[in-house]
Amino acid sequence: MKLNERGLLVVLSGPSGVGKGTVRKALFEMEGHDLVYSISMTTRPPREGEIDGDDYYFVSKEEFERRIKADAFLEWAQFVGHYYGTPKDKVDEQLKQGKEVVLEIEVQGALQVREKMSDAVFVFIAPPNKETLYRRLLRRGTESNETIQKRMDKAEREFPLAHKYDYIVVNDEVRNAADRILAIVRAEHARTERSIHKYNEIMEVDES
């Protein structure tokens, strides 16, 4: 029995190249969870094969800016002339259904979410060491040495921010990292502050 009926917002974050997407994919392939991936909203046009409401929520620039003014995003940013953000209403709807909503976002976006959703579970995914991170970025083979160095410089600024997260999971091996995150999700549901009201109701305990 799950004492905490409301779902959890699980924020996976960390430096570029640390393997956030790979770990998240492995996590979703595991059994025994009720995880759903939070779909972002964007103003960029759909790429071939992308489906609205599946890959992204595609909206106009005007609509996105209207939502910014209405404080309708948990976090948002602008990249290469296009907006990207996490719709607050979509996340809340899934949480009310008892879903475990997973956000996979950059460090700055996670800190934005922290300000608005203090009860979320924040997981910082870290590399085993800096050399491993560098090799992973190099192995992509899609970026110049200059770009890789910029990502490493950015990572150097993000490593000290790990203390702002609830958990640090080292991505030494993808399946191990996914196992640890799933264990965190299960443990968080059992935390007294999340489950005490349902527990008292079952046991007919007077909370006054």
N, CA, C and O of each residue as an XYZ file, in Angstrom:
832
protein
N       0.841     -1.197      0.000
C       0.000      0.000      0.000
C       0.877      1.248      0.000
O       1.855      1.324      0.744
N       0.528      2.224     -0.833
C       1.274      3.471     -0.927
C       0.563      4.516     -0.075
O      -0.554      4.925     -0.393
N       1.218      4.953      1.020
C       0.596      5.907      1.927
C       0.515      7.308      1.314
O      -0.393      8.077      1.628
N       1.455      7.626      0.454
C       1.443      8.931     -0.195
C       0.749      8.806     -1.541
O       1.345      8.321     -2.503
N      -0.508      9.238     -1.621
C      -1.300      9.042     -2.829
C      -0.943     10.033     -3.932
O      -1.131      9.747     -5.115
N      -0.432     11.189     -3.545
C      -0.011     12.152     -4.553
C       1.311     11.702     -5.150
O       2.154     11.144     -4.446
N       1.496     11.937     -6.422
C       2.726     11.541     -7.081
C       3.905     12.391     -6.654
O       3.756     13.351     -5.898
N       5.070     12.031     -7.142
C       6.290     12.766     -6.843
C       6.831     13.423     -8.106
O       6.770     12.845     -9.191
N       7.353     14.615     -7.960
C       8.077     15.247     -9.048
C       9.555     14.946     -8.828
O      10.138     15.362     -7.827
N      10.154     14.224     -9.764
C      11.544     13.799     -9.649
C      12.360     14.560    -10.691
O      12.150     14.398    -11.894
N      13.282     15.380    -10.228
C      14.087     16.209    -11.125
C      15.477     15.603    -11.260
O      16.244     15.555    -10.298
N      15.793     15.135    -12.480
C      17.111     14.597    -12.778
C      17.917     15.687    -13.474
O      17.486     16.243    -14.485
N      19.075     15.981    -12.929
C      19.849     17.088    -13.463
C      21.329     16.805    -13.298
O      21.730     15.878    -12.594
N      22.140     17.630    -13.968
C      23.586     17.463    -13.897
C      24.235     18.084    -15.110
O      23.538     18.526    -16.024
N      25.549     18.129    -15.141
C      26.266     18.746    -16.255
C      26.010     18.041    -17.586
O      25.662     16.861    -17.621
N      26.187     18.774    -18.666
C      26.068     18.201    -19.998
C      27.101     17.096    -20.186
O      28.270     17.268    -19.843
N      26.662     15.952    -20.736
C      27.564     14.840    -20.986
C      27.624     13.820    -19.872
O      28.303     12.801    -19.994
N      26.910     14.088    -18.775
C      26.972     13.177    -17.627
C      26.124     11.924    -17.855
O      26.266     10.935    -17.135
N      25.242     11.970    -18.859
C      24.424     10.790    -19.170
C      23.020     10.841    -18.604
O      22.432      9.802    -18.306
N      22.471     12.050    -18.451
C      21.119     12.183    -17.878
C      20.094     11.421    -18.705
O      19.277     10.678    -18.160
N      20.138     11.608    -20.032
C      19.157     10.963    -20.905
C      19.283      9.456    -20.899
O      18.279      8.744    -20.912
N      20.506      8.969    -20.880
C      20.737      7.516    -20.877
C      20.241      6.889    -19.584
O      19.627      5.822    -19.601
N      20.504      7.549    -18.465
C      20.049      7.047    -17.167
C      18.523      7.087    -17.102
O      17.892      6.138    -16.637
N      17.939      8.179    -17.568
C      16.476      8.294    -17.550
C      15.833      7.198    -18.393
O      14.821      6.625    -17.991
N      16.408      6.902    -19.553
C      15.880      5.841    -20.412
C      15.959      4.486    -19.709
O      15.007      3.707    -19.755
N      17.081      4.205    -19.064
C      17.244      2.943    -18.330
C      16.255      2.858    -17.177
O      15.725      1.786    -16.884
N      16.006      3.984    -16.524
C      15.059      4.039    -15.413
C      13.659      3.663    -15.887
O      12.955      2.911    -15.214
N      13.255      4.183    -17.040
C      11.917      3.916    -17.555
C      11.766      2.478    -18.056
O      10.650      1.967    -18.147
N      12.868      1.838    -18.374
C      12.816      0.445    -18.843
C      12.695     -0.542    -17.691
O      12.435     -1.725    -17.910
N      12.881     -0.064    -16.470
C      12.791     -0.940    -15.304
C      11.336     -1.205    -14.940
O      10.443     -0.468    -15.358
N      11.101     -2.243    -14.170
C       9.758     -2.611    -13.750
C       9.473     -2.099    -12.337
O      10.389     -1.750    -11.592
N       8.194     -2.061    -11.989
C       7.800     -1.728    -10.626
C       7.774     -0.254    -10.312
O       8.118      0.154     -9.203
N       7.366      0.558    -11.285
C       7.272      1.997    -11.025
C       6.079      2.567    -11.788
O       5.471      1.896    -12.621
N       5.764      3.820    -11.480
C       4.671      4.515    -12.156
C       5.198      5.839    -12.708
O       4.580      6.890    -12.544
N       6.353      5.760    -13.366
C       7.025      6.946    -13.861
C       6.431      7.421    -15.188
O       6.076      6.620    -16.053
N       6.334      8.735    -15.324
C       5.953      9.340    -16.607
C       6.936     10.470    -16.890
O       7.419     11.131    -15.971
N       7.223     10.681    -18.156
C       8.179     11.708    -18.543
C       7.444     13.016    -18.801
O       6.452     13.044    -19.530
N       7.928     14.089    -18.207
C       7.310     15.394    -18.401
C       7.662     15.932    -19.788
O       8.836     16.044    -20.143
N       6.640     16.260    -20.559
C       6.833     16.763    -21.921
C       6.985     18.281    -21.883
O       6.179     18.984    -21.274
N       8.022     18.770    -22.539
C       8.291     20.199    -22.561
C       7.458     20.902    -23.624
O       6.930     20.279    -24.545
N       7.357     22.209    -23.469
C       6.678     23.057    -24.456
C       7.754     23.865    -25.187
O       8.735     24.290    -24.577
N       7.570     24.072    -26.480
C       8.559     24.810    -27.247
C       7.920     25.622    -28.362
O       6.812     25.334    -28.813
N       8.656     26.655    -28.798
C       8.188     27.476    -29.914
C       8.867     27.064    -31.225
O       8.532     27.596    -32.283
N       9.802     26.137    -31.168
C      10.440     25.721    -32.414
C       9.480     24.840    -33.207
O       8.643     24.155    -32.620
N       9.594     24.849    -34.542
C       8.702     24.023    -35.353
C       9.001     22.540    -35.179
O      10.143     22.175    -34.897
N       8.002     21.679    -35.340
C       8.214     20.232    -35.198
C       9.187     19.708    -36.259
O       9.135     20.117    -37.419
N      10.056     18.817    -35.852
C      10.925     18.136    -36.809
C      10.153     16.961    -37.410
O       9.114     16.552    -36.891
N      10.666     16.441    -38.486
C       9.981     15.342    -39.162
C       9.776     14.168    -38.203
O      10.720     13.690    -37.573
N       8.545     13.723    -38.107
C       8.222     12.582    -37.252
C       7.807     12.955    -35.842
O       7.285     12.109    -35.116
N       8.024     14.197    -35.434
C       7.641     14.606    -34.090
C       6.137     14.852    -34.004
O       5.517     15.363    -34.937
N       5.572     14.475    -32.865
C       4.124     14.568    -32.667
C       3.821     15.519    -31.520
O       4.408     15.423    -30.441
N       2.889     16.445    -31.773
C       2.476     17.393    -30.740
C       1.834     16.655    -29.573
O       0.936     15.837    -29.772
N       2.292     16.942    -28.355
C       1.748     16.283    -27.176
C       2.433     14.972    -26.863
O       2.117     14.325    -25.865
N       3.376     14.571    -27.713
C       4.123     13.333    -27.483
C       5.604     13.667    -27.314
O       6.225     13.315    -26.312
N       6.153     14.352    -28.312
C       7.553     14.770    -28.230
C       7.677     16.114    -27.511
O       8.504     16.279    -26.613
N       6.855     17.056    -27.915
C       6.767     18.386    -27.313
C       5.338     18.884    -27.440
O       4.539     18.343    -28.204
N       5.032     19.930    -26.674
C       3.839     20.724    -26.948
C       4.329     21.904    -27.788
O       5.085     22.745    -27.302
N       3.902     21.962    -29.031
C       4.360     23.008    -29.940
C       3.378     24.180    -29.914
O       2.189     24.015    -30.186
N       3.895     25.365    -29.582
C       3.046     26.554    -29.504
C       3.752     27.721    -30.192
O       4.940     27.653    -30.507
N       2.999     28.785    -30.414
C       3.572     29.983    -31.020
C       4.386     30.752    -29.981
O       4.258     30.526    -28.777
N       5.219     31.656    -30.468
C       6.010     32.503    -29.586
C       5.096     33.362    -28.712
O       5.358     33.561    -27.526
N       4.015     33.868    -29.321
C       3.070     34.709    -28.586
C       2.412     33.941    -27.444
O       2.251     34.463    -26.340
N       2.031     32.688    -27.724
C       1.398     31.859    -26.698
C       2.381     31.562    -25.567
O       2.011     31.597    -24.394
N       3.619     31.273    -25.918
C       4.623     30.965    -24.903
C       4.864     32.178    -24.004
O       4.921     32.055    -22.780
N       5.006     33.346    -24.625
C       5.259     34.564    -23.845
C       4.065     34.927    -22.971
O       4.230     35.482    -21.885
N       2.864     34.612    -23.447
C       1.668     34.830    -22.623
C       1.743     33.943    -21.374
O       1.385     34.377    -20.279
N       2.204     32.712    -21.544
C       2.318     31.785    -20.418
C       3.426     32.214    -19.443
O       3.316     32.012    -18.234
N       4.490     32.807    -19.992
C       5.548     33.316    -19.116
C       4.980     34.398    -18.197
O       5.226     34.393    -16.991
N       4.221     35.322    -18.779
C       3.631     36.407    -17.995
C       2.639     35.880    -16.960
O       2.462     36.478    -15.899
N       2.000     34.767    -17.274
C       1.022     34.163    -16.367
C       1.683     33.232    -15.343
O       0.996     32.585    -14.552
N       3.029     33.168    -15.361
C       3.775     32.291    -14.454
C       3.303     30.839    -14.576
O       3.069     30.159    -13.577
N       3.170     30.382    -15.828
C       2.624     29.053    -16.093
C       3.691     27.977    -16.284
O       3.368     26.834    -16.608
N       4.967     28.337    -16.086
C       6.040     27.359    -16.259
C       6.768     27.108    -14.939
O       6.954     28.021    -14.134
N       7.176     25.851    -14.733
C       8.048     25.534    -13.602
C       9.445     26.059    -13.885
O      10.146     26.507    -12.978
N       9.841     26.002    -15.145
C      11.121     26.538    -15.582
C      11.030     26.773    -17.077
O      10.279     26.099    -17.782
N      11.806     27.737    -17.552
C      11.861     27.988    -18.990
C      13.183     28.642    -19.348
O      13.851     29.238    -18.503
N      13.545     28.518    -20.612
C      14.789     29.108    -21.091
C      14.650     29.356    -22.588
O      13.698     28.897    -23.219
N      15.600     30.081    -23.141
C      15.598     30.375    -24.565
C      16.907     29.883    -25.177
O      17.990     30.224    -24.700
N      16.801     29.086    -26.228
C      17.964     28.562    -26.918
C      17.819     28.792    -28.416
O      16.793     28.454    -29.006
N      18.831     29.358    -29.019
C      18.885     29.563    -30.471
C      17.581     30.155    -31.005
O      17.050     29.698    -32.017
N      17.079     31.159    -30.324
C      15.902     31.872    -30.814
C      14.568     31.217    -30.506
O      13.527     31.734    -30.913
N      14.567     30.097    -29.800
C      13.313     29.411    -29.482
C      13.187     29.229    -27.963
O      14.179     29.058    -27.254
N      11.948     29.270    -27.494
C      11.664     29.045    -26.078
C      11.444     27.553    -25.800
O      10.920     26.816    -26.635
N      11.858     27.136    -24.606
C      11.577     25.785    -24.109
C      11.169     25.919    -22.641
O      11.751     26.720    -21.909
N      10.172     25.139    -22.207
C       9.758     25.234    -20.818
C       8.940     24.042    -20.363
O       8.474     23.242    -21.175
N       8.771     23.934    -19.048
C       7.983     22.850    -18.445
C       6.653     23.412    -17.958
O       6.628     24.176    -16.993
N       5.536     23.048    -18.611
C       4.219     23.576    -18.215
C       3.818     23.114    -16.818
O       3.779     21.917    -16.536
N       3.525     24.060    -15.962
C       3.165     23.770    -14.579
C       1.868     22.959    -14.483
O       1.780     22.025    -13.686
N       0.861     23.314    -15.293
C      -0.445     22.648    -15.194
C      -0.372     21.181    -15.586
O      -1.046     20.348    -14.980
N       0.437     20.850    -16.594
C       0.558     19.461    -17.048
C       1.198     18.595    -15.967
O       0.773     17.464    -15.730
N       2.221     19.139    -15.316
C       2.904     18.404    -14.250
C       1.960     18.177    -13.074
O       1.879     17.069    -12.544
N       1.243     19.227    -12.664
C       0.347     19.123    -11.515
C      -0.776     18.126    -11.776
O      -1.187     17.394    -10.876
N      -1.263     18.102    -12.997
C      -2.329     17.165    -13.363
C      -1.875     15.722    -13.174
O      -2.626     14.890    -12.665
N      -0.644     15.429    -13.586
C      -0.118     14.065    -13.444
C       0.188     13.731    -11.989
O       0.011     12.588    -11.568
N       0.643     14.709    -11.220
C       0.919     14.466     -9.808
C      -0.361     14.124     -9.050
O      -0.359     13.266     -8.168
N      -1.453     14.801     -9.401
C      -2.740     14.527     -8.760
C      -3.237     13.116     -9.073
O      -4.003     12.536     -8.304
N      -2.795     12.571    -10.204
C      -3.166     11.214    -10.592
C      -2.265     10.170     -9.927
O      -2.422      8.971    -10.154
N      -1.319     10.636     -9.103
C      -0.428      9.713     -8.406
C       0.776      9.282     -9.211
O       1.463      8.332     -8.836
N       1.047      9.968    -10.321
C       2.175      9.602    -11.176
C       3.488     10.134    -10.609
O       3.509     11.128     -9.884
N       4.572      9.461    -10.949
C       5.913      9.942    -10.619
C       6.409     10.676    -11.866
O       6.787     10.047    -12.854
N       6.405     11.979    -11.813
C       6.729     12.793    -12.986
C       8.222     13.094    -12.998
O       8.759     13.663    -12.047
N       8.881     12.710    -14.073
C      10.327     12.876    -14.172
C      10.673     14.031    -15.110
O      10.243     14.063    -16.263
N      11.454     14.975    -14.595
C      12.007     16.056    -15.411
C      13.493     15.774    -15.608
O      14.208     15.480    -14.650
N      13.945     15.862    -16.828
C      15.373     15.718    -17.128
C      15.822     17.055    -17.696
O      15.592     17.347    -18.869
N      16.463     17.864    -16.865
C      16.763     19.240    -17.263
C      18.160     19.665    -16.831
O      18.825     18.985    -16.049
N      18.584     20.803    -17.359
C      19.887     21.346    -17.010
C      19.869     21.916    -15.580
O      18.808     22.115    -14.988
N      21.041     22.163    -15.059
C      21.184     22.597    -13.668
C      20.429     23.893    -13.387
O      19.724     23.987    -12.383
N      20.567     24.888    -14.254
C      19.889     26.160    -14.015
C      18.370     25.998    -14.003
O      17.680     26.640    -13.211
N      17.854     25.140    -14.881
C      16.419     24.864    -14.896
C      15.971     24.195    -13.612
O      14.898     24.494    -13.089
N      16.799     23.281    -13.103
C      16.464     22.586    -11.850
C      16.373     23.572    -10.690
O      15.510     23.436     -9.822
N      17.258     24.559    -10.675
C      17.233     25.543     -9.600
C      15.993     26.422     -9.683
O      15.492     26.889     -8.660
N      15.493     26.653    -10.905
C      14.228     27.372    -11.063
C      13.079     26.556    -10.464
O      12.219     27.093     -9.765
N      13.080     25.254    -10.750
C      12.021     24.370    -10.240
C      12.075     24.313     -8.715
O      11.035     24.282     -8.057
N      13.281     24.299     -8.154
C      13.453     24.235     -6.702
C      12.727     25.380     -5.999
O      12.180     25.206     -4.910
N      12.728     26.544     -6.629
C      12.083     27.714     -6.040
C      10.559     27.580     -6.019
O       9.897     28.163     -5.160
N      10.000     26.811     -6.963
C       8.544     26.709     -7.077
C       7.972     25.397     -6.531
O       6.802     25.336     -6.153
N       8.788     24.363     -6.493
C       8.325     23.038     -6.054
C       9.305     22.489     -5.024
O      10.084     21.582     -5.320
N       9.265     23.033     -3.833
C      10.228     22.638     -2.802
C      10.037     21.191     -2.349
O      10.956     20.602     -1.779
N       8.848     20.602     -2.595
C       8.602     19.223     -2.181
C       9.021     18.214     -3.241
O       8.858     17.010     -3.044
N       9.560     18.688     -4.365
C      10.047     17.779     -5.395
C      11.316     17.086     -4.906
O      11.929     17.513     -3.927
N      11.702     16.016     -5.595
C      12.910     15.267     -5.257
C      13.976     15.601     -6.298
O      13.807     15.325     -7.485
N      15.070     16.196     -5.839
C      16.104     16.670     -6.752
C      17.325     15.742     -6.702
O      17.936     15.545     -5.651
N      17.658     15.181     -7.868
C      18.770     14.234     -7.974
C      19.834     14.806     -8.902
O      19.574     15.056    -10.079
N      21.027     15.010     -8.369
C      22.156     15.495     -9.158
C      22.918     14.289     -9.679
O      23.459     13.511     -8.892
N      22.967     14.125    -10.995
C      23.705     13.017    -11.595
C      25.124     13.500    -11.891
O      25.330     14.451    -12.646
N      26.084     12.830    -11.286
C      27.480     13.245    -11.393
C      28.311     12.182    -12.117
O      27.977     10.998    -12.072
N      29.376     12.593    -12.774
C      30.290     11.615    -13.380
C      31.200     11.037    -12.310
O      31.338     11.643    -11.247
N      31.826      9.894    -12.544
C      32.770      9.346    -11.557
C      33.927     10.304    -11.282
O      34.450     10.349    -10.168
N      34.322     11.065    -12.294
C      35.367     12.076    -12.153
C      35.343     12.976    -13.377
O      34.605     12.714    -14.327
N      36.140     14.028    -13.363
C      36.134     14.989    -14.469
C      36.669     14.381    -15.764
O      36.190     14.698    -16.853
N      37.659     13.511    -15.637
C      38.249     12.888    -16.822
C      37.209     12.040    -17.560
O      37.169     12.035    -18.791
N      36.374     11.331    -16.814
C      35.318     10.513    -17.428
C      34.330     11.394    -18.172
O      33.896     11.051    -19.272
N      33.971     12.530    -17.580
C      33.055     13.459    -18.242
C      33.654     13.953    -19.549
O      32.969     14.010    -20.570
N      34.924     14.309    -19.518
C      35.597     14.791    -20.728
C      35.590     13.713    -21.814
O      35.311     14.007    -22.976
N      35.892     12.480    -21.443
C      35.917     11.384    -22.430
C      34.529     11.146    -23.018
O      34.397     10.860    -24.208
N      33.498     11.263    -22.188
C      32.137     11.064    -22.689
C      31.763     12.147    -23.696
O      31.139     11.854    -24.716
N      32.132     13.377    -23.424
C      31.861     14.469    -24.362
C      32.639     14.262    -25.656
O      32.125     14.515    -26.746
N      33.868     13.807    -25.533
C      34.722     13.570    -26.697
C      34.170     12.424    -27.545
O      34.228     12.463    -28.774
N      33.634     11.402    -26.871
C      33.142     10.206    -27.564
C      31.907     10.500    -28.405
O      31.609      9.759    -29.342
N      31.190     11.564    -28.084
C      30.024     11.925    -28.889
C      30.412     12.152    -30.347
O      29.687     11.770    -31.266
N      31.569     12.781    -30.537
C      32.068     13.024    -31.879
C      31.264     14.017    -32.684
O      31.349     14.038    -33.912
N      30.471     14.852    -31.999
C      29.592     15.791    -32.713
C      29.976     17.252    -32.483
O      29.367     18.156    -33.055
N      30.991     17.480    -31.641
C      31.329     18.852    -31.285
C      32.826     19.109    -31.408
O      33.642     18.193    -31.301
N      33.162     20.356    -31.631
C      34.563     20.744    -31.745
C      35.218     20.725    -30.361
O      34.538     20.715    -29.335
N      36.544     20.720    -30.359
C      37.274     20.752    -29.088
C      36.951     22.015    -28.295
O      36.907     22.001    -27.065
N      36.725     23.114    -29.031
C      36.392     24.376    -28.368
C      35.050     24.272    -27.642
O      34.909     24.737    -26.511
N      34.066     23.656    -28.305
C      32.739     23.483    -27.694
C      32.812     22.550    -26.486
O      32.177     22.795    -25.460
N      33.591     21.484    -26.622
C      33.758     20.543    -25.510
C      34.385     21.245    -24.306
O      33.985     21.015    -23.164
N      35.362     22.095    -24.571
C      36.007     22.821    -23.477
C      35.027     23.772    -22.795
O      35.066     23.943    -21.576
N      34.140     24.395    -23.592
C      33.124     25.282    -23.025
C      32.182     24.492    -22.122
O      31.777     24.974    -21.064
N      31.836     23.277    -22.544
C      30.960     22.429    -21.722
C      31.674     22.022    -20.424
O      31.060     21.969    -19.359
N      32.953     21.740    -20.526
C      33.715     21.394    -19.326
C      33.805     22.584    -18.382
O      33.703     22.422    -17.166
N      33.996     23.781    -18.936
C      34.049     24.988    -18.107
C      32.710     25.201    -17.393
O      32.668     25.571    -16.220
N      31.615     24.956    -18.130
C      30.278     25.097    -17.550
C      30.079     24.057    -16.441
O      29.504     24.356    -15.394
N      30.560     22.835    -16.684
C      30.448     21.774    -15.674
C      31.201     22.156    -14.400
O      30.742     21.883    -13.291
N      32.360     22.790    -14.571
C      33.154     23.222    -13.413
C      32.358     24.188    -12.538
O      32.500     24.195    -11.315
N      31.519     25.002    -13.179
C      30.688     25.953    -12.419
C      29.482     25.260    -11.787
O      28.930     25.741    -10.798
N      29.075     24.123    -12.369
C      27.877     23.428    -11.880
C      28.173     22.405    -10.784
O      27.317     22.148     -9.939
N      29.365     21.821    -10.785
C      29.714     20.827     -9.763
C      29.456     21.332     -8.340
O      28.908     20.586     -7.529
N      29.834     22.581     -8.007
C      29.618     23.060     -6.630
C      28.147     23.226     -6.257
O      27.822     23.361     -5.078
N      27.242     23.219     -7.263
C      25.823     23.417     -6.978
C      25.126     22.126     -6.534
O      23.935     22.134     -6.223
N      25.869     21.032     -6.506
C      25.275     19.746     -6.109
C      24.676     19.799     -4.708
O      23.752     19.048     -4.397
N      25.204     20.691     -3.858
C      24.704     20.755     -2.478
C      23.263     21.267     -2.412
O      22.612     21.150     -1.374
N      22.771     21.824     -3.500
C      21.394     22.314     -3.532
C      20.389     21.190     -3.834
O      19.179     21.420     -3.814
N      20.878     19.999     -4.108
C      20.027     18.849     -4.441
C      19.822     17.960     -3.217
O      20.561     18.048     -2.236
N      18.806     17.105     -3.294
C      18.532     16.179     -2.189
C      19.441     14.959     -2.224
O      19.801     14.409     -1.183
N      19.806     14.544     -3.427
C      20.618     13.336     -3.599
C      21.657     13.563     -4.687
O      21.445     14.336     -5.620
N      22.785     12.873     -4.548
C      23.805     12.835     -5.591
C      23.967     11.374     -6.010
O      24.261     10.510     -5.184
N      23.774     11.113     -7.294
C      23.929      9.761     -7.827
C      25.057      9.788     -8.851
O      24.991     10.519     -9.839
N      26.090      8.989     -8.610
C      27.227      8.923     -9.530
C      26.885      7.944    -10.658
O      26.549      6.786    -10.411
N      26.975      8.422    -11.877
C      26.695      7.568    -13.036
C      27.971      6.828    -13.438
O      28.599      7.128    -14.453
N      28.329      5.846    -12.602
C      29.486      5.015    -12.913
C      29.112      3.927    -13.907
O      29.891      3.570    -14.790
N      27.905      3.412    -13.742
C      27.347      2.419    -14.664
C      25.857      2.704    -14.739
O      25.202      2.866    -13.709
N      25.318      2.766    -15.949
C      23.959      3.264    -16.159
C      22.916      2.517    -15.336
O      22.086      3.148    -14.681
N      22.941      1.193    -15.356
C      21.931      0.421    -14.628
C      22.034      0.661    -13.124
O      21.015      0.750    -12.438
N      23.251      0.765    -12.613
C      23.433      1.040    -11.188
C      22.825      2.391    -10.810
O      22.163      2.524     -9.781
N      23.064      3.387    -11.663
C      22.529      4.722    -11.397
C      21.005      4.698    -11.415
O      20.362      5.310    -10.562
N      20.426      3.991    -12.386
C      18.968      3.889    -12.475
C      18.397      3.169    -11.256
O      17.354      3.566    -10.736
N      19.069      2.116    -10.797
C      18.644      1.382     -9.592
C      18.592      2.306     -8.384
O      17.642      2.273     -7.602
N      19.623      3.129     -8.241
C      19.692      4.036     -7.097
C      18.561      5.059     -7.134
O      17.964      5.376     -6.105
N      18.274      5.571     -8.326
C      17.210      6.577     -8.451
C      15.853      5.958     -8.136
O      15.036      6.582     -7.459
N      15.600      4.748     -8.611
C      14.322      4.085     -8.313
C      14.193      3.828     -6.817
O      13.104      3.957     -6.258
N      15.289      3.468     -6.168
C      15.270      3.256     -4.712
C      14.952      4.567     -3.998
O      14.236      4.568     -2.997
N      15.477      5.677     -4.502
C      15.198      6.990     -3.926
C      13.710      7.312     -4.029
O      13.105      7.780     -3.064
N      13.126      7.064     -5.190
C      11.701      7.347     -5.406
C      10.847      6.550     -4.421
O       9.916      7.090     -3.822
N      11.165      5.270     -4.258
C      10.393      4.423     -3.334
C      10.555      4.892     -1.893
O       9.590      4.917     -1.128
N      11.780      5.263     -1.528
C      12.014      5.716     -0.155
C      11.303      7.041      0.125
O      10.792      7.258      1.224
N      11.273      7.917     -0.870
C      10.637      9.226     -0.683
C       9.144      9.078     -0.396
O       8.583      9.860      0.371
N       8.501      8.090     -0.999
C       7.078      7.870     -0.742
C       6.820      7.500      0.711
O       5.742      7.765      1.242
N       7.805      6.891      1.349
C       7.630      6.431      2.734
C       8.036      7.485      3.760
O       7.869      7.269      4.960
N       8.564      8.618      3.309
C       8.948      9.666      4.258
C       7.735     10.100      5.073
O       6.644     10.292      4.536
N       7.941     10.249      6.366
C       6.839     10.561      7.276
C       6.074     11.808      6.846
O       4.844     11.811      6.864
N       6.779     12.857      6.462
C       6.091     14.102      6.118
C       5.175     13.949      4.911
O       4.228     14.719      4.755
N       5.447     12.953      4.042
C       4.593     12.728      2.880
C       3.432     11.762      3.197
O       2.387     11.809      2.548
N       3.627     10.897      4.189
C       2.674      9.810      4.399
C       1.916      9.842      5.730
O       1.010      9.034      5.936
N       2.269     10.753      6.627
C       1.699     10.716      7.971
C       0.182     10.914      7.991
O      -0.509     10.283      8.791
N      -0.339     11.776      7.128
C      -1.784     12.037      7.149
C      -2.584     10.800      6.752
O      -3.596     10.486      7.378
N      -2.134     10.097      5.716
C      -2.812      8.869      5.293
C      -2.659      7.789      6.363
O      -3.596      7.036      6.627
N      -1.481      7.713      6.976
C      -1.234      6.739      8.031
C      -2.186      6.972      9.204
O      -2.799      6.033      9.713
N      -2.304      8.232      9.628
C      -3.184      8.559     10.751
C      -4.642      8.246     10.422
O      -5.409      7.829     11.290
N      -5.009      8.449      9.180
C      -6.379      8.155      8.744
C      -6.664      6.661      8.850
O      -7.725      6.253      9.322
N      -5.708      5.852      8.407
C      -5.877      4.393      8.455
C      -5.940      3.903      9.902
O      -6.759      3.054     10.256
N      -5.049      4.463     10.728
C      -4.955      4.013     12.123
C      -5.920      4.755     13.047
O      -5.978      4.499     14.250
N      -6.682      5.686     12.446
C      -7.649      6.480     13.195
C      -6.970      7.236     14.341
O      -7.453      7.267     15.473
N      -5.841      7.836     14.001
C      -5.079      8.608     14.975
C      -5.549     10.060     14.915
O      -5.679     10.643     13.839
N      -5.797     10.624     16.085
C      -6.209     12.031     16.148
C      -4.982     12.911     15.984
O      -4.104     12.907     16.846
N      -4.901     13.678     14.874
C      -3.737     14.522     14.597
C      -3.711     15.772     15.457
O      -2.698     16.470     15.489
N      -4.786     16.070     16.145
C      -4.807     17.279     16.976
C      -3.990     17.049     18.249
O      -3.882     17.948     19.084
